[in-house]
Amino acid sequence: MIEMEEPLMPETTIKHQIQKAIPGTRKSYAVFGGIFLLSLVCMGLLYTSFPNFEPEEKAVFKLPKNIDDAKALGAVLNRYKEKYHYQVFASFFLTYIFLQSFAIPGSIFLSILSGFLFPFPVALFTVCACSAIGASCCYLLSLMAGRPLLMKYFPERVADWTQHVDKHRDSLLNYIIFLRITPFLPNWFINVASPVIGVSLQHFFLGTFLGVAPPSFVAVQAGKTLHKLSSSTDAFSWTSVILLGVFALLSLIPIVFKKHLARKFD
């Protein structure tokens, strides 16, 4: 695992180095563009591994943008998964990682779709693994070339989150889990900012895998009744929202307990 040993920069230093970082944005654009194009080529090769679809099936074989797209895609893949099980699973796995790696919207529909296509334990583990792997790919992309872009477009946000991470440095794993369960920070920002502010890949990967489990549980469970859903929000009832809140609070218990012990024995 990669450990970030670079010392954290205070807020004033981050803002001071913005202009210094801006010239590197062109190189960052080139790196991201090259990797993205290569990934698109790989996705295209994956598509060619499938059998010849009927014309009406080809029309729905695309990244789902809404629940109706997910229903149509699920119906097609469900017909093929018995005979082409490995191709269907590989396409789901790699497509999910592709979306997560480049912060492309649509993974929520794949999470719901997984519950429709695969047994519940397999679907939940796969979604958690894909989320962690894809987010880690995004982390590594940011580690290679993301600093100039963050410094140019989000300096205040990076400085603010640096301060929050410093406060939870001793319980960073639980803090990452809490952020993944709750909507306080966008997932894409957590992915690209973590290597810049000193979050280790080990904490990042494990925190993501565990943190996405509760919301993924809800989405995968909703996939069992995919044909009844009218939108992605139907997957989240008041009961599921309350459960997510409980899981978020539970993730904070070790942090509170550790602080209590520290005050007691100081």
Secondary structure, DSSP 8 states (H G I E B T S, - for coil): -----S----HHHHHHTHHHHGGGHHHHHHHHHHHHHHHHHHHHHHHHTS----HHHHTT-S--SSHHHHHHHHHHHHHHTTTSHHHHHHHHHHHHHHHHHTT-S-HHHHHHHHHHHS-HHHHHHHHHHHHHHHHHHHHHHHHHHTHHHHHHH-HHHHHHHHHHHHHTGGGHHHHHHHHHHSSSS-HHHHHHHTTTTT--HHHHHHHHHHHTHHHHHHHHHHHTTGGG-SSGGGG--HHHHHHHHHHHHHHHHHHHHHHHHHHHH-
